[in-house]
Amino acid sequence: MSNTLDRVIRSTRPPRAGRGAGPLLALVLCACSAGGPAEAGEPIDRETFIATFVDLRATALRSDERVLSDDARAEVLERHGVTAEDLLRFADAYGRDVELMRDVWNEVEVQLDAMQEDEAR
């Protein structure tokens, strides 16, 4: 699973052109936000993961190509005080907890939908 997440976090191409990241990614990538970089070995918190992932997807969706550039990715990660490794550590720590990851992905979708509705107004 971490290979898929690693490709998504490090790649300049989104998992698909739509707003979501796909069912597999949904299970692998779920939420955490707020707070700074996790200490070595400790996963970031759920809210930090979610906020960071929502920001990464929203930034990609706002680009003309719907692709997240390396510079944009670095800026988003810095804004949230996390690294790609922090996101991977979260997925490695919680990726087998299907219920948690489902809840995380649902929250990501809710936040992305709300952002799109706000932008449409």
SEGU-292827 format. One record per residue: residue in one letter; x, y, z of N, C-alpha, C in turn. Coordinates in Angstrom, 3 decimals, padded with zeros to 6 digits. Each point is the difference from the previous one (the first is absolute). Layout:
BEGIN
+------+----------+----------+----------+----------+----------+----------+----------+----------+----------+
: resn :     n_xx :     n_yy :     n_zz :    ca_xx :    ca_yy :    ca_zz :     c_xx :     c_yy :     c_zz :
+------+----------+----------+----------+----------+----------+----------+----------+----------+----------+
:    A :        X :        Y :        Z :        X :        Y :        Z :        X :        Y :        Z :
...
+------+----------+----------+----------+----------+----------+----------+----------+----------+----------+
***
This chain:
BEGIN
+------+----------+----------+----------+----------+----------+----------+----------+----------+----------+
: resn :     n_xx :     n_yy :     n_zz :    ca_xx :    ca_yy :    ca_zz :     c_xx :     c_yy :     c_zz :
+------+----------+----------+----------+----------+----------+----------+----------+----------+----------+
:    M :  000.808 : -001.197 :  000.000 : -000.808 :  001.197 :  000.000 :  000.847 :  001.255 :  000.000 :
:    S :  001.113 : -000.006 :  000.695 :  000.779 :  001.228 :  000.062 :  000.605 :  000.362 : -001.345 :
:    N :  000.194 : -000.972 : -000.905 :  000.488 :  000.332 : -001.337 : -001.006 :  000.872 : -000.738 :
:    T : -001.281 : -000.325 :  000.104 : -001.047 :  000.806 : -000.634 : -000.021 :  001.394 :  000.593 :
:    L :  000.026 :  000.097 :  001.312 : -000.006 :  001.289 :  000.667 :  001.239 :  000.787 : -000.364 :
:    D :  001.128 : -000.655 : -000.021 :  001.251 :  000.662 : -000.353 : -000.085 :  000.601 : -001.395 :
:    R : -000.551 : -000.747 : -000.954 : -000.147 :  000.521 : -001.368 : -000.912 :  001.214 : -000.019 :
:    V : -001.090 : -000.043 :  000.749 : -000.945 :  001.122 :  000.010 :  000.635 :  001.226 :  000.626 :
:    I :  000.689 : -000.171 :  001.092 :  000.596 :  001.130 :  000.703 :  001.142 :  000.601 : -000.803 :
:    R :  000.805 : -000.820 : -000.619 :  001.186 :  000.484 : -000.693 : -000.223 :  000.291 : -001.482 :
:    S : -001.018 : -000.573 : -000.594 : -000.256 :  000.150 : -001.429 : -000.551 :  001.381 : -000.322 :
:    T :  000.207 :  000.431 : -001.232 : -000.593 :  001.254 : -000.434 : -001.358 : -000.243 : -000.640 :
:    R : -000.391 : -001.225 : -000.188 : -001.290 : -000.325 : -000.598 : -000.949 : -000.463 :  001.094 :
:    P : -001.240 :  000.491 : -000.007 : -000.965 : -000.459 :  000.991 : -000.434 : -001.424 : -000.316 :
:    P : -000.594 : -000.713 :  000.953 : -000.423 : -001.363 : -000.237 : -001.062 : -000.094 : -001.085 :
:    R : -000.800 :  001.044 : -000.182 : -000.951 :  000.100 : -001.103 : -000.415 :  001.449 : -000.112 :
:    A : -000.619 :  000.349 : -001.089 : -000.298 :  001.405 : -000.255 : -001.147 :  000.539 :  000.837 :
:    G : -000.842 : -000.839 :  000.566 : -001.155 :  000.441 :  000.774 :  000.384 :  000.527 :  001.361 :
:    R : -001.005 :  000.402 :  000.777 :  000.295 :  000.584 :  001.308 :  000.477 : -001.032 :  000.993 :
:    G : -000.468 : -001.245 : -000.102 :  000.404 : -001.045 :  000.917 :  001.294 : -000.632 : -000.427 :
:    A :  000.556 : -000.813 :  000.852 :  001.277 : -000.626 : -000.315 : -000.150 : -001.483 : -000.257 :
:    G : -001.212 : -000.495 : -000.072 : -000.233 : -001.396 : -000.309 : -000.166 : -000.832 :  001.245 :
:    P : -000.712 : -001.113 : -000.128 : -000.302 : -000.837 :  001.159 :  001.234 : -000.563 :  000.691 :
:    L :  000.987 : -000.478 : -000.766 :  001.194 : -000.550 :  000.638 :  000.721 :  001.082 :  000.779 :
:    L :  000.147 :  001.157 : -000.633 :  000.663 :  001.100 :  000.673 : -000.798 :  000.429 :  001.217 :
:    A : -001.297 : -000.068 : -000.110 : -000.858 :  000.372 :  001.122 :  000.296 : -000.860 :  001.213 :
:    L :  000.245 : -001.272 : -000.236 :  000.310 : -000.878 :  001.121 :  001.411 :  000.216 :  000.519 :
:    V :  000.902 :  000.368 : -000.903 :  001.390 :  000.172 :  000.388 :  000.237 :  001.364 :  000.609 :
:    L : -000.585 :  001.024 : -000.623 :  000.227 :  001.371 :  000.433 : -001.156 :  000.491 :  000.815 :
:    C :  000.179 :  000.150 :  001.231 : -001.043 :  000.602 :  000.792 :  000.644 :  000.963 :  000.974 :
:    A : -000.739 :  000.689 :  000.667 :  000.196 :  001.273 :  000.608 :  000.878 :  000.216 :  001.196 :
:    C :  000.593 :  001.170 :  000.034 :  000.670 :  000.568 :  001.158 :  000.299 :  001.457 : -000.265 :
:    S : -000.163 :  000.897 :  001.001 :  000.375 :  001.400 : -000.196 :  000.403 :  000.649 :  001.296 :
:    A :  000.401 :  001.261 : -000.066 :  000.401 :  000.795 :  001.158 :  001.227 : -000.567 :  000.680 :
:    G :  000.837 :  000.853 :  000.431 :  001.206 : -000.412 :  000.671 :  001.185 :  000.013 : -000.937 :
:    G :  001.174 : -000.160 :  000.569 :  001.221 :  000.028 : -000.789 :  000.421 : -001.387 : -000.419 :
:    P :  001.217 : -000.110 : -000.513 :  000.480 : -001.293 : -000.432 :  000.019 : -000.991 :  001.161 :
:    A : -000.331 : -001.218 : -000.292 : -000.004 : -001.014 :  001.043 :  001.436 : -000.323 :  000.391 :
:    E :  000.149 : -000.391 :  001.258 :  001.321 : -000.437 :  000.429 :  000.330 : -001.279 : -000.761 :
:    A :  001.284 : -000.259 : -000.125 :  000.432 : -001.181 : -000.746 : -000.725 : -001.233 :  000.523 :
:    G : -000.630 : -000.726 : -000.910 : -000.683 : -001.223 :  000.382 : -001.451 :  000.168 :  000.369 :
:    E : -000.422 :  001.177 :  000.397 : -001.390 :  000.235 :  000.385 : -000.792 :  000.504 : -001.189 :
:    P : -001.187 : -000.575 : -000.238 : -000.820 :  000.527 : -001.096 : -000.615 :  001.346 :  000.386 :
:    I : -000.280 :  000.818 : -001.013 : -000.693 :  001.257 :  000.250 : -001.431 : -000.319 :  000.418 :
:    D : -000.684 :  000.985 :  000.539 : -001.368 : -000.251 :  000.433 : -000.953 :  000.004 : -001.192 :
:    R : -001.164 : -000.552 :  000.225 : -001.016 : -000.180 : -001.035 : -000.396 :  001.327 : -000.643 :
:    E : -000.217 :  001.009 :  000.815 : -000.437 :  001.297 : -000.504 :  001.054 :  000.641 : -000.899 :
:    T :  001.267 : -000.160 :  000.348 :  001.075 :  000.551 : -000.816 :  000.069 : -000.722 : -001.342 :
:    F : -000.143 : -001.314 :  000.029 :  000.013 : -000.760 : -001.241 : -001.134 :  000.450 : -000.916 :
:    I : -001.199 :  000.121 :  000.550 : -001.174 :  000.384 : -000.796 :  000.175 :  001.396 : -000.578 :
:    A :  000.359 :  000.941 :  000.846 :  000.145 :  001.385 : -000.474 :  001.063 :  000.096 : -001.092 :
:    T :  001.088 : -000.715 :  000.177 :  001.074 :  000.038 : -000.999 : -000.455 : -000.637 : -001.306 :
:    F : -000.647 : -001.148 :  000.096 : -000.438 : -000.675 : -001.211 : -001.063 :  000.823 : -000.738 :
:    V : -000.929 :  000.587 :  000.744 : -001.024 :  000.852 : -000.623 :  000.676 :  001.159 : -000.720 :
:    D :  000.964 :  000.619 :  000.639 :  000.708 :  001.124 : -000.606 :  000.772 : -000.443 : -001.253 :
:    L :  000.643 : -001.165 :  000.057 :  000.706 : -000.518 : -001.171 : -000.963 : -000.215 : -001.168 :
:    R : -001.132 : -000.642 :  000.262 : -000.977 : -000.267 : -001.071 : -000.613 :  001.292 : -000.516 :
:    A : -000.362 :  000.908 :  000.902 : -000.617 :  001.257 : -000.421 :  000.969 :  000.811 : -000.857 :
:    T :  001.258 :  000.012 :  000.379 :  001.009 :  000.725 : -000.770 :  000.140 : -000.603 : -001.398 :
:    A :  000.012 : -001.308 : -000.095 :  000.078 : -000.659 : -001.308 : -001.240 :  000.304 : -000.832 :
:    L : -001.164 : -000.041 :  000.613 : -001.240 :  000.232 : -000.735 : -000.121 :  001.443 : -000.489 :
:    R :  000.660 :  000.928 :  000.668 : -000.043 :  001.409 : -000.415 :  000.956 :  000.301 : -001.158 :
:    S :  000.940 : -000.894 : -000.250 :  000.952 :  000.246 : -001.087 : -000.670 : -000.306 : -001.333 :
:    D :  000.472 :  000.646 : -001.048 : -000.571 : -000.202 : -001.335 :  000.081 : -001.459 : -000.442 :
:    E :  001.097 : -000.647 :  000.312 :  000.202 : -001.392 : -000.410 : -000.554 : -000.991 :  001.006 :
:    R : -000.493 :  000.522 :  001.143 : -000.479 : -000.844 :  001.109 :  001.111 : -000.932 :  000.479 :
:    V :  001.214 :  000.537 : -000.036 :  001.195 : -000.733 :  000.403 :  000.719 :  000.820 :  001.065 :
:    L :  000.503 : -000.666 :  000.983 :  000.734 :  000.655 :  001.068 :  001.478 :  000.036 : -000.358 :
:    S :  000.534 :  001.192 : -000.184 :  001.424 :  000.122 : -000.314 :  000.839 : -000.291 :  001.246 :
:    D :  001.261 : -000.287 : -000.221 :  000.903 : -000.246 :  001.123 :  000.082 :  001.221 :  000.920 :
:    D :  000.051 :  001.188 : -000.600 :  000.075 :  001.225 :  000.803 : -001.264 :  000.210 :  000.819 :
:    A : -001.164 : -000.233 : -000.629 : -001.262 :  000.160 :  000.717 : -000.101 : -001.012 :  001.136 :
:    R :  000.423 : -001.238 : -000.257 : -000.029 : -001.035 :  001.038 :  000.881 :  000.410 :  001.178 :
:    A :  001.196 :  000.465 : -000.298 :  000.919 :  000.409 :  001.061 : -000.591 :  001.147 :  000.814 :
:    E : -000.654 :  000.941 : -000.680 : -000.615 :  001.136 :  000.697 : -001.129 : -000.456 :  000.927 :
:    V : -000.840 : -000.914 : -000.473 : -001.104 : -000.506 :  000.827 :  000.548 : -000.747 :  001.211 :
:    L :  000.962 : -000.866 : -000.226 :  000.574 : -000.757 :  001.110 :  000.631 :  000.937 :  001.028 :
:    E :  000.716 :  001.001 : -000.481 :  000.625 :  000.965 :  000.911 : -001.063 :  000.770 :  000.782 :
:    R : -001.070 :  000.395 : -000.678 : -001.087 :  000.750 :  000.649 : -000.597 : -000.789 :  001.168 :
:    H : -000.049 : -001.328 : -000.156 : -000.574 : -000.854 :  001.046 :  001.055 : -000.532 :  000.969 :
:    G :  001.260 :  000.314 : -000.282 :  001.072 : -000.428 :  000.896 :  000.237 : -001.497 : -000.011 :
:    V : -000.237 : -000.630 : -001.152 :  000.214 : -001.442 : -000.113 :  000.879 : -000.297 : -001.208 :
:    T :  000.447 : -001.225 : -000.066 :  000.787 : -000.473 : -001.139 : -000.768 : -001.134 : -000.679 :
:    A :  000.443 : -000.353 : -001.191 : -000.587 : -001.159 : -000.684 :  000.172 : -001.245 :  000.868 :
:    E :  001.118 : -000.090 :  000.684 :  000.242 : -001.145 :  000.874 : -000.994 : -000.043 :  001.148 :
:    D : -000.416 :  001.175 :  000.512 : -001.012 :  000.034 :  001.060 : -001.314 : -000.601 : -000.491 :
:    L : -000.390 :  000.340 : -001.248 : -001.239 : -000.547 : -000.567 :  000.122 : -001.513 : -000.178 :
:    L :  001.166 : -000.447 : -000.473 :  000.229 : -001.432 : -000.162 : -000.015 : -000.724 :  001.345 :
:    R :  000.591 :  000.622 :  001.005 :  000.037 : -000.603 :  001.335 : -001.418 : -000.181 :  000.537 :
:    F : -000.867 :  000.994 : -000.237 : -001.396 : -000.105 :  000.430 : -000.673 : -001.184 : -000.698 :
:    A :  000.178 : -000.088 : -001.330 : -000.616 : -001.087 : -000.765 :  000.542 : -001.358 :  000.443 :
:    D :  001.294 : -000.070 :  000.279 :  000.584 : -001.253 :  000.473 : -000.555 : -000.382 :  001.372 :
:    A : -000.190 :  001.001 :  000.863 : -000.469 : -000.262 :  001.363 : -001.475 : -000.393 :  000.040 :
:    Y : -000.817 :  000.610 : -000.850 : -001.450 : -000.186 :  000.099 : -000.645 : -000.637 : -001.224 :
:    G :  000.769 : -000.267 : -001.033 : -000.551 : -000.504 : -001.250 : -000.767 : -001.299 :  000.105 :
:    R :  000.276 : -000.790 :  000.989 : -000.712 : -001.277 :  000.166 : -001.288 :  000.155 :  000.790 :
:    D : -000.219 :  001.166 :  000.561 : -001.234 :  000.274 :  000.747 : -001.038 :  000.541 : -000.981 :
:    V : -000.747 : -000.914 : -000.599 : -000.924 :  000.341 : -001.075 : -001.037 :  001.023 :  000.451 :
:    E : -000.530 : -000.148 :  001.184 : -001.012 :  000.949 :  000.486 :  000.577 :  001.405 :  000.165 :
:    L :  001.170 :  000.095 :  000.588 :  000.635 :  001.308 :  000.179 :  000.266 :  000.644 : -001.351 :
:    M :  000.559 : -000.775 : -000.927 :  000.329 :  000.550 : -001.308 : -001.263 :  000.382 : -000.777 :
:    R : -001.050 : -000.772 :  000.144 : -001.275 :  000.359 : -000.633 : -000.490 :  001.329 :  000.547 :
:    D :  000.052 :  000.156 :  001.318 : -000.427 :  001.251 :  000.620 :  000.871 :  001.167 : -000.441 :
:    V :  001.284 : -000.236 : -000.112 :  000.920 :  001.034 : -000.456 : -000.359 :  000.418 : -001.426 :
:    W : -000.167 : -000.983 : -000.873 : -000.329 :  000.326 : -001.383 : -001.339 :  000.715 : -000.100 :
:    N : -000.982 : -000.431 :  000.783 : -001.297 :  000.687 : -000.002 :  000.164 :  001.462 :  000.384 :
:    E :  000.837 :  000.271 :  000.985 :  000.241 :  001.385 :  000.419 :  000.701 :  000.791 : -001.096 :
:    V :  000.933 : -000.625 : -000.681 :  000.670 :  000.662 : -001.127 : -001.038 :  000.379 : -001.054 :
:    E : -000.879 : -000.926 : -000.353 : -001.033 :  000.258 : -001.003 : -000.944 :  001.120 :  000.441 :
:    V : -000.410 : -000.020 :  001.261 : -000.892 :  001.041 :  000.520 :  000.668 :  001.371 : -000.112 :
:    Q :  001.254 :  000.077 :  000.394 :  000.702 :  001.281 : -000.053 :  000.229 :  000.466 : -001.434 :
:    L :  000.340 : -000.912 : -000.905 :  000.180 :  000.374 : -001.407 : -001.323 :  000.464 : -000.610 :
:    D : -001.082 : -000.700 :  000.308 : -001.321 :  000.398 : -000.506 : -000.371 :  001.387 :  000.503 :
:    A :  000.226 :  000.247 :  001.284 : -000.325 :  001.317 :  000.578 :  000.824 :  001.102 : -000.648 :
:    M :  001.268 : -000.269 : -000.257 :  000.853 :  000.993 : -000.652 : -000.499 :  000.295 : -001.411 :
:    Q : -000.378 : -001.029 : -000.727 : -000.492 :  000.191 : -001.356 : -001.313 :  000.767 : -000.001 :
:    E : -000.872 : -000.274 :  000.954 : -001.263 :  000.736 :  000.094 :  000.257 :  001.470 :  000.313 :
:    D :  000.928 :  000.271 :  000.920 :  000.336 :  001.383 :  000.347 :  000.579 :  000.740 : -001.203 :
:    E :  000.845 : -000.672 : -000.761 :  000.621 :  000.630 : -001.164 : -001.006 :  000.231 : -001.124 :
:    A : -001.054 : -000.810 : -000.054 : -001.013 :  000.139 : -001.045 : -000.921 :  001.186 :  000.256 :
:    R : -000.035 :  000.482 :  001.228 : -000.888 :  001.127 :  000.353 :  000.555 :  001.312 : -000.419 :
+------+----------+----------+----------+----------+----------+----------+----------+----------+----------+
***
